[in-house]
Amino acid sequence: MASEVQAQPKWEGKTSAELKSSPAQQVWPFLADFCNLHKVFPGLETCYQVEGVPGQPGLIRCCAGPATNNDESTVMWAKEKLIAVDPIKRCFSYEMLENNKGYKSYVATMQLVPVMNDDEGCMIEWSFVSDPVEGWGLEDFQSYRESGLQGMAKKIEDALQSSTSATV
């Protein structure tokens, strides 16, 4: 009798962060710069191009930073591939290719959504489909993503406010 392995259901989720004073057209360059995520994502120390053409599907980046469990000696890394980008809709999708974080399959999309009218602010929506991640529960995984996105939104707004005040 053949043993059956029961497949675990995929995890799916979405989180969002509002940037009240930053319009989508000003925020998009931060997201579109796929290989500079470390400039805006909390706790990420480096992110660089491995291969491909900047801004084009097929571009591969490597991101790395300290482990989230406060073990400073462990560097967590991931190679991610840009699989779609739409500057008109201000969104992109990427997949994780290799990592030492416990991910087996992970595809995510980030999209900017205008709030009220496009000149006032926007929301960053970050959705994903993933196999369950080794060492994580879905709630903890969602909480980690939420915290990261909120920190990212704050860094982008701070950067935009400081560049605005520098030009005034």
JOGISUL-V654897 format. One record per helix or strand of 3 or more residues. SS is the DSSP state (h for helix, s for strand). FROM is the first residue (numbers start at 0). TO is the last residue. Records with the same first field share a line. If there is no record, write none. Layout:
# JOGISUL-V654897
SS->FROM-TO ; FROM-TO
This chain:
# JOGISUL-V654897
s->10-18 ; 43-50 ; 59-65 ; 74-85 ; 90-98 ; 105-114 ; 120-129
h->23-31 ; 33-38 ; 137-166
